[in-house]
Structures are given as C-alpha cells and as structure tokens.
Amino acid sequence: MKRKLSQHVIETAKKPGIIWDTECPHLGICVFPSGQRSFIFYYRRNKKLTKLTIGQHPGIMLANARRIGHMYNTQLALGDDLATRDKQASTFGDLADDFIARHASKKKTGYHDRRRIEKHLRPVWGRKHVDKIKRPDMRDVHERIGRTAPYEANRVLSLVSKIYSFAIEEGYLPDTAANPAKRIPKYKEEKRDRWVTAVDLPVLANSINAENDPRIRAGLWLYLLTGLRNRELMRLKWTDYDPDQRMLKLPDTKPGRVFYLPLSTAAVEMLESIPRDPHSPWIFPGPGPSGHWLEFPRQQWYRIRKRAGMPDLRIHDLRRTAGSWLASSGESLILVGKALNQSTLSTTEVYAHLAQDPLREALEKHGSKIISFADIKSREAVEG
C-alpha cells in the first residue's frame, strides 16, 4: 500500500505489512504483528532485491528516515550499490543519520545521543565532510559547551568518539583515519552526591504540593517514594500497575531486565491520585509520537526547585534521595541496590557513607556493652 507517510499514519497503522511513502521512493514503514514499527528501504540492482533497515520508530523519526531515504536514492541514481557504496564523501549529517538509525535508536539511552547531535553537533558540522572534521574542531566544540556545562561537554566528546569509531567500521573513513575526539582531555568531574536532607524535605514538599497539576505532584512524589529512574516512571502504563498486589511491573529497564517493584501505601495513594485519560494507556500521557512524557517536564521542575530554594537539585537527585534515606535507615546496600534495580553492588556504593549514622549507633551500643561487660568482669576479678 502506498500513502504519504505522516506521524498520524505511522502511529495509527494496525494491520501488519508495509506502507510505502509517496514522498520518498523505496522508503516504507513496516508494521509488525507485535506492533513494532521500523523504517525500511528496498531497492533492486541487477535483478537482486536488497532491503536496508533504517531503524525503529519512534527511535528514528519520519524526517530523519526521509533524509536517509533521499540520500540512498541519490546514491542509486549515481550508480552506486548501497551495499558497497563509498561513504567517504559523506557529510557529518549523513554519518549522524546513519549512526542514529543503526546504533543510537537501538539503545535505551539513544534519546540522549540524538539530543546531543541535534543540539551541539549538527548545527556546526552538519554540512561538513566527515574527513574534514579534525581535532581542533572537536576541541572548539568541547570548550564552547564546557564554559557553562562541563559534564555535558564530556558526554559530547565521548559521543563523537563513538560516532567516529562507527564511521571507521562502516567505511565512511579509512582504517588509518584519526578520531578527532581522541587525546582531548576531559573536564574534571566531581562525584555528585546531592540528595534531599531531612531539613530540605519539608520545604521541597510544600513547593511540590503548591502545583496545580496532580500529575506533576504525583510524579515527583513517586520519584521520592520509589527511586525509579526518570524515564522508567514516564514510560509506565496503567497495565503495568497491579493494585491487588500493590506492585509495578517495569518491562524495559536500564539493566535490561523485567523489574517488579513493590509499592508502599504512600506510593499507592500517589499513583491512585493521578487522573486517568480514557484515550491513553499511559500513566503520564503527553503530546508527540510517543504518546507520553519522555522525561519529567523541565519548566515545571525548574519552577518547583526555584520556589524551594534548591536551584541545583536535579530530577535524578530524587532517585538518589530514595537510596540515601534507605541507607540512612540502616538498610543493607544489597537491599538498597535491589530496591533501585541496580545492576551491580558497586553502583550502590555511592550510598555507603550515608549508612554511617546507623552504623555509628550500632557500634556505640556495641562499645557500651563491651566496656560494661569488661568493667563487670574486672571488678569481679579484683573482688575475688
């Protein structure tokens, strides 16, 4: 079937099969029985039919899929076989599209790669040839971002290194090509251990509760009560919530495993306070092709933390707060790691210093018992 593809057409297609785009020859969206959707590109050369998978939707959006499709059609018109085409004359924009389609779109954190490419790299390098971008160009970008956001600058540096390793592997550059991100020193990063203390919590609670939108209020409280990652909470559907078992089922988590999270009474009450949209399966429905918030709305969060006098507090710090309060309550790091669905104990050790108060209290009791017992035995020996 042929139609002019649009986000609406892609999202509402239910029958398995391929819908061919009338705007870009050979480009189609393949709808699988599972509901998954992938952009594909078919072409015939020397009686041989070849299929190229561009990437899954919504990991790659229609505009990017069309851009790649038009690039493929141009190369076909020039007589190139896409399976063995020479990519070394490509622009960074072409390389970035290919990287997003074949690598970033398959990662759980691919959203951040796409955001950084669109915000920091495509505006300055998009039309440059891949082989013309050198280490000084990378240093300029790194330093420009680093003036205000050194952590982000380091993440962009690592991303460019991955993109150019991909470029060498895929033939955009020869094997002997230099990676422009190599040997550029990163900004020093201090280990962040910000969390909401017992003094801060009442102030933050008042600021959260001052919001009118019940989804905003409930979302922030659920971060504090469950310790879920930002995007894990935003991706929840009502079908993931079992009110009888008081449990959340997270089918797609960062460690790559299904995670069952028991809910406290407070968490259940917050979840139940969220109004349900009868037209959406999502707990936090929102605009856009995904149908839900991709991450917690920044504008509202900035307003809340500013009102609370905590401008440096991040959404991820609420997850850190959950782990910190568990640790300071005397819970073992193994239990804290399990509650936060950490993949290894080492990632939970950030909370170890927060367990010092209950440890100190336990050792104080232990010390008093030892001294008391020793004093009793000492007096018995003297009297005897």
N, C-alpha and C positions, 0 to 999 in steps of 0.2 A: 504494500500500500504506500502511496506517495502523498505527502502533505507538507505544507510549510510548517516546520517544527517551531514550537514555542514552548515556554516553560509549562503553560497550561496543558498543551497536548501531551508533553512528556509525562507530567505528573498524574494526569487522569487516564492514561492508557492502561487498560486492564487485560486485554486479550494478548496472550503470548505471541510474539512474532517480531517482525522488523517494520518500522515506519521509516520510509526513505524521505530525506529532506529535499524539497523542490528548490531550495535556495543554494544548496551546495551539492553538486553531483557526486555520487558514490558514497555520500555520508548518510548514515542511518542510526536510529536508536533501537537497540534490541531489548525487547521486554521478555524477561524470563518467567517461567511459571512461579518462581519464588517471589516475584515482584521486583527483583533487582533489575536495574536498567543500565545498559552500557552503550557508549557511542562506538560505532564500528565504521570501517572504511573498506569497501570491496572494490577491486579493480581486476581487469583481465589483461594479460600481456602474453602474447604467443600462445593463445588458447588455454593459458593457465589462469585459474581463478585464485586470487590471493585475498585473504582477509587480514586486516590490521585492526587490533583493538586499541582504540584511543584512550578509553578509561571509563570508569563507572560514574554515573550521575547519582547524587549531586556533587561528588568529589571533583568532577570537572564540569563546568557549566557550558551551556549551549554556545555562547560567544567564543569561548576558547576552542570548543570542538570544531566550530565552523572555521576558525582561524587555521587550525591544523589541517582540516579538510581542504581548504583553498590552497594551502602550501603543498599538500600532496598532489592536487590536481595540476598545479603549475609544474611540478617536477615531472609528472606523467606527460604533460604537453611538450616538455623539453626532451622527451625520450628516455628519461631515467626510469629504471626499475626500482621501485621504492624499497624492495628487499635488499638491494645492493647499492643504493644511491650514495653519492658523495655528499656528505653533510658539511664538509669543511668550509663551504661558502655561506653557511647559515648565519643568521643574526643571533644575538643572545636571546631575543624574544622568541625565536623559533626553538632554540635549545630549552628555554624555560618552559614553553608549552609542552614539549616532549617530556621533560623531567616531571612536570606536574601530572601529565596523563599516565605515565608509565611507572612513576615512582611515588611521588607525593600523595596522589589520590588513593594509593593502597595502604597508606599509613594512618594510624589512628590520630596522629598529630599532624597530618598533612595540611590541615587548615592553617597552621602557623606558617608553614613553608609558603603556601600560596599568598598569605597576607604579607609576608616579608618581601616576596618577589614583587608583588604589585605596588607596595608602598615605597620600598627602598631601591630596588634594582631595575625594574622595567622602565621607570621614568628617565633614568640616566644612561642605561645600557641597551635598552630595547632594540634599537636600530643599529647597534654596533656589531660588526662581525665578531664571531666567537674568538677568533685567533688574535684580535686586535686589543683585547682587554688584558692588561698586564698588571703586575704587582702594584705600581704606583696608582693605578685606577682603583684597585681594591683598597689601598691604604687611604685614599681620599674619602671613599665611602665610609670606611671604618671610623675614621677620625671625625667625619661630619656627624654621624649618628652618635658617636661616643661623647661628644660635647655635652649632650643632655641625657643620653641613655646608654651608658657603657655596657650594661648587661645585654641590651638589645643589639648593640654593635657586635658583641662577641657571638651572639646567636647568628647574625647575618654572615659573619666571617665563616663560621662553621658550615652554614648552608651553601655558601659559594664554593667552599672546598668540596662538598658533596656533589654539587652541580657539575663542577669541572672534572671530578673523577668519573661521573656518569658520562660526560662528554667524550672523555678518552676511551672509555669502554665501548661506547656506541658509535665511534668513528667520526665524531664531529672534529676531533683533533687527533694528530698522530700520537703514538705511544710515547714519543720523546718530548711532548709538549709540557711546558711548565704550568703548574697550577697556580694562578695568581693569588690564591689565599694562603699559600704556604709561606712559612717563615715571617709572618706578620704577628708581632707579639699582641696577645690579648690584654685587655684591661684587667686589672686586678679585681677580683670579685670577693667581697666579704660574705661569709656564710650568713644567711639570713635566718634569724630565729625569732621574728616578730610574732607575737600572739596576743590575744585579749586577756588581760590580767583581771583579777577579782575587783580591782579598783576601776578598770576601764569598762567592765561588762555592764553595770547599770546605766552608764552614760550611753553606751552603744545601743543598749536595749531600748532606751527612751527614743533615740533617734530613729531606730528601725520602726518602732511602733507608731511614730508620727506620720509614716507614709500612709497614703490613702488606698493604694492598690494592694489588695490582700495577697496577690501572687508575689509581689515584691517582699512584703513582710514575711510570708511563709517561706519563701526561697532562702532568705538569709538565715532565718532560724533553723531551717533544715541543714544548712551547711554546718552550723554550730553544733547541732544535735546529732548529726550522723557522720560528719567528717568526710562526706562524699567529695570527689573532685568536681571542679566547676562544670565541665561538660557532661559528666556522668549524671548529675542531677538534672541538667537541662534536657537530656535525652530520654528521660523517663516517660513511659506511657502508663495510663491507668491500668492496663492489663499487667503491668509489672508489679502492681501493688496487690498484696493478698491481705485483706482486712481481717480475715478469720485467723490467719497465722501471725498477723502483725509483722509482715515481712515484705521486703523489697527484693525483687529478682533483677539483677543487672546483667543482661546477656552479653554486653560488649564493654569490657573494662580495659584499662591500660595494661594490666598484666596479661591480658588475652585469655581470660577465663570467666566463666559464669560465676557471679558472686551473689550469695544470699545474705542480706543484711537484716538482722532482727531490729525492730523499731521499739523505742521506748514509748511510754504513754504520751510524753510531751511531743515526740515526733509524730505519732499517730494523730494527735489533736491538730498539729500544724498542717499535716497533709490533708486532713478532712476539712480544714477551713478554706482550702483552695476551691474557688468556684469551678465547676466543670463546664466545658464548652461542648455542647451536644454534637457539634460538627467536627470535632477534632479528637483524635485518640491521645494527644499529648497532655501531660500534666501542666506544662508551661508552653502553650501554643503561642505561635508568633508568625509574623509575616515572612515572606520569602519561600523559596522552593522546598526547604526542609520542613516547613510547617511548624517549627518550634524555635524557641530561643537557642541560638548556637552557644551563647555564653550569657552570663548574667548581665543585664543592661547596664552599661557603664555610666550613663548620665545619672541614673537614679542612685547608683552606688557611690559616685563621687559626691553627690549631694548629701547622702546619709553620713558618710565618713567625715565630710567637712563640718556638718552640723554637730557631730560628736567630738570634733576637735582632734581627729585622728587621720590627717591627710595622707599619712604614709601607709595606712592599712590597706592590704590587698585582699581580694576575694580568697586567694589560696591561704592567706593567714587565718581564715576562719576554719579551714581544714586543720591547719597546724594547731589552732586553739583546741579543737576537739581532742587531738592527740596529746597535747600538753596537759589538759585537765585530766585526762585518763591516767597519764603517767604520774601526775602530782597527787592523784588519789591512791597511789600505791599499786596500781595495776602493773603487771609484768610487761616488759617490752614485747614479748611474744604475743600477749593478748592485744596490746595496742596495735601491733602490726597486723594482726588478724582483723581487728575492727576496722582498720583503714584500708584493708586489702592491699597491703604492701607485698611486693614480690620477694623481698629478702629482708632479713633482720637488719642488715647494715643501713637500709633506708629508714629504719625506725629509730636508729640510734641518736638521731637529732633530738629526740625527746628524753634521752638518758639523764641529762643534767637536771631535768625537771622532776625527776623522781628522788632528788636528794632530800627534800623535806621529810617525806615518809620514811626514807632510809635513815635519816638522822634521828628521827623519833624512835624508830625501832632499835637503833644502836644505843640510844640514850637509855631506853628501858633495859636493854641487854647489859649495858655497862653498870647501871644501878644494881641490877640483880647480881652481877659478878662481884662487885665491891661489897654489897650487903652480905652475900654468902661468904666471901673471903673474910670479912670482918667478924662474922659469927664464928667461923672456924678458928680464926686467930685468937679470939677471946677464950674459946673453949680450950685451946692448947695451953694458954697462959694459966687459966684457972685450974687446968688439970695438972 
